Amino acid sequence: MIPESEIFDPRLYDGVRRPLLDAEPMPVWCYTSLAFYRREVERVFHKVWNFIGAADRLRRPGDYFTITFTGVPVIVLRDTEGQLRAFANSCRHRGSALLESEGNCHRIVCPYHSWSYDLDGRLAGAPQMHKTQGFDAADYGLVPIALDSWGGFLFINFDPNAEPLAAYLGDLPERVAPYRLDEMACARRKEYVIDCNWKLFVENAKESYHIATVHRQTINKYASARSSGYWVEEANGQYCITFAEHENSMALLKGDAGFPPNEKLAGRREAGGTTAPLIYPSTYLACTIDCAWYLELHPLGPSRTRLIHGALFPKDRLSRNDFGNVAKNYYKRWDITIEEDIVASERQQRGLDSPLARPGRFSYREPLVHEIDNWILDRVLDA
């Protein structure tokens, strides 16, 4: 057993650093150690752009939702001018959380001492502070958090010196432009809390090796890795990407009826398959012929993760009289296969928690697991 004080020695990761077919997965402690998890929070999640869902959660001025992302409570809102903003969910008086869950407000009022804030973060009211020497309300606005959007999605970054979101994404917007993601709406958002390390679910999302086993009665029946064209494509940005060539929609079980294919894809390669980028570190996005969906992962600790699934459809589909009945087929497929992946990931975590667990070797079907692991190590380890 290697002491936690020594687990960041780069020499311990030589096996992960080798080329794929000569490499081995990350050491077991990368999925179980609190010290390793804390280093990921510090050097990965608090330095990069983190996906936090669809912007259409905030449709009107005053709409807000709250999250706690890697231990940081956050308010995300649309202000009175329609601008999207994010702030630390912490009163500038004595630190109370200000808002909970989601809703709409005209002003943020602290539930402890009634300090109040305008939706642009400025301190608007501070009762009984007139005797406090040198107190200037302008100095005590909410702490802003960088927020940007792309494709109808929101991203936050805790690092004030971070590169712009556009630079972080690189050419990804261009790669998925045919799907017109900004013309889609999030029709359903579903949350799970799962008992596994966040990396296990991310790795699972980007390899086809498990499909024949974990999804043998679902996805494997119509889009198995053997029968479908499935390949990794080159990425220029903080993401990796695959394209799977197959008939019909990847978002439906075999034989179930769905919506017509997206007319914007007619005549394009994308009309015959699914483009699936993983935006580092923890967001899977799948764009198929008639819809799209995302898997948003919020780490809660070394062996616990919040998973959020978002279902995206072209906006005109939502106005159809039969939308509810047809959408049920998509939800059924997603609910079944996500549960299959949760069972597999939680089982994997239980095995890794064993003191006798040891890393094995990679299959040629796991190139992006190898790539993801090395992306993480590039940031977690010292040079």
Disulfide bonds with the S-S distance in Angstrom:
none
